[in-house]
Amino acid sequence: MKRFNPLMLVLLGVLLMLTVFTGCKDCKTDHDCNEDCDHGDCDQKEETDMAAGQIMEIAVRQVKDGQMDEFIAARSAFIKLLKEQPCIIADAEFKSVSSLGTDFAPVAVDNVYVGMTVYESAEAYENAGKVLMRLLEAGAFFETFDMLAFLQVVPLDGKPIELDKIIAESGQCMEFPVRKIRDMESFEKYLPTVVEILMDSKGFIGNREFASINDDTTVGMVSWESNESVDAAIGAFLSHPDVPKFFGSFEMVTFQRLIRTTN
């Protein structure tokens, strides 16, 4: 299997973030942001500096049958301790409202939750893990669910990870595919087309791509104005001839439609 080239991934991510202009917002140029800018909106370099070294942990959890109350209580206790760890930038919780069926139609679910935690660096992540895994609260929490996916990722566009902007308002939702790449060449070839199709869809807000630091797994985070806007876009999306080729380039680890919740 062809492996990820980190440099090419970063370049690909920059090219794919078509919804966010990476040059100056005012003068629309690609120059480096420096003292030559005569306006206050040129913050590309500052954002890059902020994002340097950031890593995000993603845990996709399916609550065990009959243990929802125990899950909620144990999660609250564990997350309280998690947020007390140094070098954590942000933590957010999302609830799945549907999963992707074999026919690409949404299947309702009510027991899948996704936790996302942003750390300043890989070292900060490792240090926090050493502390948390020794706690009784961690064991009690992990006993209440099955892990569908667990990974550590970095953003391909090099920008800071801002969890509060993924789903910024009530009613919005996010499509969340976790993909194990089988054919990197095809994945890289068809991903730009897929992003362009999404951008043309009514109700589309934005897309960010992330890559695992451990293997050939990628994560997409596609934000929408509402569940209805996603449903309305599915038909045109699946009818495009390049979409089946794109889906053929990877194995879907899990695909959830998420809304924001609390932990």
HUSUL-V692161 format. One record per pair of residues at least 12 apart in sequence whose ideal C-beta (glycine too) atoms are under 6 Angstrom apart, sorted by the first residue. I is the first residue (numbers start at 1). J is the second residue. D is the distance in whole Angstrom. If there is no record, write none. Layout:
# HUSUL-V692161
i = (I	I)
j = (J	J)
d = (D	D)
This chain:
# HUSUL-V692161
i = (2	4	9	9	13	13	13	14	16	16	17	18	19	24	25	26	26	33	47	47	48	50	51	51	51	53	54	55	55	55	55	56	56	56	56	57	57	58	58	59	59	60	60	60	60	61	61	62	62	62	62	62	63	63	64	67	70	71	71	74	74	74	75	75	77	78	78	78	79	81	85	87	87	87	88	89	90	90	91	92	92	93	93	93	94	94	94	95	95	95	96	96	96	96	97	97	98	99	100	104	112	114	116	118	148	149	149	149	151	151	152	153	153	153	155	156	156	166	166	167	171	172	173	173	173	173	174	174	174	175	175	176	176	177	177	178	178	178	179	179	180	180	180	180	181	181	182	183	186	187	190	190	190	193	194	195	197	197	201	203	203	203	205	206	207	208)
j = (184	216	156	211	156	157	209	157	195	209	157	195	206	42	41	39	41	45	159	160	158	160	158	159	160	121	161	119	122	125	152	116	118	153	161	117	152	116	151	115	150	114	148	149	254	113	145	111	112	145	146	148	111	145	145	144	144	144	145	140	141	144	141	263	137	137	138	141	263	137	128	119	120	124	119	118	118	163	117	116	163	115	261	263	114	258	260	113	259	261	109	112	256	258	257	259	257	256	255	238	256	258	163	161	254	178	253	254	212	217	213	210	212	219	210	209	211	221	223	260	226	225	224	227	257	259	221	223	258	222	257	256	258	220	255	219	253	254	218	250	217	250	251	253	216	250	250	249	249	249	242	245	246	242	246	207	237	240	233	224	225	229	223	223	222	221)
d = (4	6	6	5	2	4	6	6	6	6	4	6	5	5	5	5	5	4	5	6	6	5	6	5	4	4	5	5	5	5	6	6	5	5	5	5	5	5	5	5	5	5	4	4	6	5	4	6	5	6	5	5	4	5	6	5	5	4	6	5	4	5	6	6	5	5	6	4	5	6	4	6	4	3	6	4	5	5	5	5	4	5	5	4	4	4	6	6	6	4	5	4	4	6	5	6	5	6	4	6	6	6	6	5	5	5	5	5	5	6	5	4	5	6	6	5	6	6	6	5	5	6	5	5	6	5	6	5	5	4	6	5	5	5	5	5	4	5	5	4	5	6	4	5	4	5	6	4	4	4	5	5	4	5	5	6	6	6	4	5	4	2	4	5	5	5)
